């Protein structure tokens, strides 16, 4: 994925690094959906004990493709992503245990 431009992303500067998380929000029959996507720090990999999730960033998935990306993330952390329907018609969807990949150089 190169040159992907998404709506503005708000970040907490405490989680800056060289990692990124990419994904897509898809509905029935793999139809792309535009949804708010929230990123939370779950825990550090060397910690077995679950800790409260802490907000890291938010963005909106692309309406045409459903894709989202979070860049400049701390690679040492494990993350949780929650996709939220702003209209409240559908329940949120959550994925846990996510690890970053090295960022693509643009």
N, C-alpha and C positions, 0 to 999 in steps of 0.2 A: 504494500500500500504506500504510494508516494504522493506527496502533495495534497494530502487530505486536509481540507479546511473545514472546521466545524464552528458552530457558534461559540461565543466566549466561554472560557473555562475559568472558574474561580478556584484558587488553590490556597491551602494553608502552607505557608513557607517552611514549616517545620519538617516537611517530608520531601525535600528536594533531593534529587539524585539523577542517575543516568538510565533509569528503567522506564518502561511504558507498558500499559495494559490496553489491548484492543479487543473489541467485541462488537456484537450486533444485537439489535433488539428486533425479533421477528415474531409475527403473529401466526395465525392459522395459515397453513399452506405456505409457510416460509415468507409471508408477506412482510416487507420492511415496515417498521413502525417508528414514529417520532415520539420519543419519551424522554423525560428527565432521567438522568443516570447519576447516582450518587456513589462516591467512592469513600470507603472507610478503611482505616488501619485496623486489622484484626489482631495481630500479635506478631512477635518476632519468631522466626523459625526455631530458635533454640529454647523457646519457652513452651512447655506443655500446657501450663495453666492458661485458661481462657481469660482474657482481660476485656474490659468494656471497649467496644468499638469507638473509634474517634474519627470524626469527620475529616476528610482530606480535600476532596474536590467535588465539583458538580459540573455537568455539561448536558447538552441535549443531543440525542442521537439524530443522525441525518435522516430527513423525511424520505428521501429517495432510496437510500440504501439500508437504513437502520443502523449504520455503523457509528461507533464512538471510539475515542482514543483519549487516554490520559497519559501525558508525557512528563518527564523530569521527576520521576518517582524514586524514592529510596528503595534500592534493590534488596535491602536486607529485611524488608517487612513482608508480611502476608496481608492480602487485602480482601475486602468484601465489596461487591457491587450490588446496588439495589436500583432496579428500573421502576419508575413510578409514572402512572397515568395521571397527568395534571387535572384531567376532567373528573377523575374518581369513578369512572365506569368499570375499571378493571382493577383487580388486586395487584399490589406490587409483586415483583419477582426478584429473588435474591440468589446470588451465587457467592459461595464462600471458598476460602482456601486458595485464592488466586495469587500467583507470583508474576513478577514483571519479567519482561524480556528486554534485551539491550535495545536502546532506542535506535531507530533508523536515522541515519545522517541525511538531513535534507539539503 
